[in-house]
């Protein structure tokens, strides 16, 4: 009986970790598609991002379900407890990050004017930095790697610098031009969304470090 209970407990932990990874991969896919819409406005592809985001919501619900089930059914030792709490804290952060990808896709699908190559490159650089951070923090979670989680904060500093430079440039452009002001405002919101997504990844890094060392 005890062996069966422990086996089920391990299966539940594996299910939580697998679903966290599914959620992270879903968010990565959302951002990949959102960037494609940013480059070439496509309402059908934007709708695919919206549908993909529904899967992310399902993953969040599943992680919460398994986490609550394990906590209510078992006397959990410290390491496993930190893993469960970390996973349950990560899940809504990942889901929120996916919301920024969805917003980026929807806003970009409405663009009527071409974006300059320089401006496009600036957004691509922010996107690349964000995806590197997300991949790093998920790898740190899977490997239980305290140091790798800390690397994310350096990436967030770089992302913040990119955002500040882009924000200043967009405001100047908005003030000096009467062309497509609505699209310029949408670009400001997209840039802010990328910056906020980076903040959520930094919070996930703290969760992972707590999971590994309890601090």
WOJO-V541610 format. One record per backbone hydrogen bond with DSSP energy under -1.0 kcal/mol. CO is the residue of the C=O (numbers start at 0). NH is the residue of the N-H. If there is no record, write none. Layout:
CO_NH, CO_NH
This chain:
0_4, 1_5, 2_6, 3_7, 4_8, 5_9, 6_10, 7_11, 8_12, 9_13, 10_14, 11_15, 12_16, 13_17, 14_18, 15_19, 16_20, 17_21, 18_22, 19_23, 20_24, 21_25, 22_26, 23_27, 24_28, 25_29, 26_30, 27_31, 28_32, 29_33, 30_34, 31_35, 32_36, 33_37, 34_38, 35_39, 41_45, 42_46, 43_47, 44_48, 45_49, 46_50, 47_51, 48_52, 50_54, 51_55, 52_56, 53_57, 54_58, 55_59, 56_60, 57_61, 58_62, 59_63, 60_64, 61_65, 62_66, 63_67, 64_68, 65_69, 66_70, 67_71, 68_72, 69_73, 76_80, 77_81, 78_82, 79_83, 80_84, 81_85, 82_86, 83_87, 84_88, 85_89, 86_90, 89_93, 90_94, 91_95, 92_96, 93_97, 94_98, 95_99, 96_100, 97_101, 98_102, 99_103, 100_104, 101_105, 102_106, 103_107, 104_108, 106_109, 107_110, 115_119, 116_120, 117_121, 118_122, 119_123, 120_124, 121_125, 122_126, 123_127, 124_128, 125_129, 126_130, 127_131, 128_132, 129_133, 130_134, 131_135, 132_136, 133_137, 134_138, 135_139, 136_140, 137_141, 138_142, 139_144, 144_148, 145_149, 146_150, 148_151, 149_152, 150_154, 151_155, 152_156, 153_157, 154_158, 155_159, 156_160, 157_161, 158_162, 159_163, 160_164, 161_165, 162_166, 163_167, 164_168, 165_169, 166_170, 167_171, 168_172, 169_173, 170_174, 171_175, 179_183, 180_184, 181_185, 182_186, 183_187, 184_188, 185_189, 186_190, 187_191, 188_192, 189_193, 190_194, 191_195, 192_196, 193_197, 194_198, 195_199, 196_200, 197_201, 198_202, 199_203, 200_204, 201_205, 202_206, 203_207, 204_208, 205_209, 206_210, 207_211, 208_212, 209_213
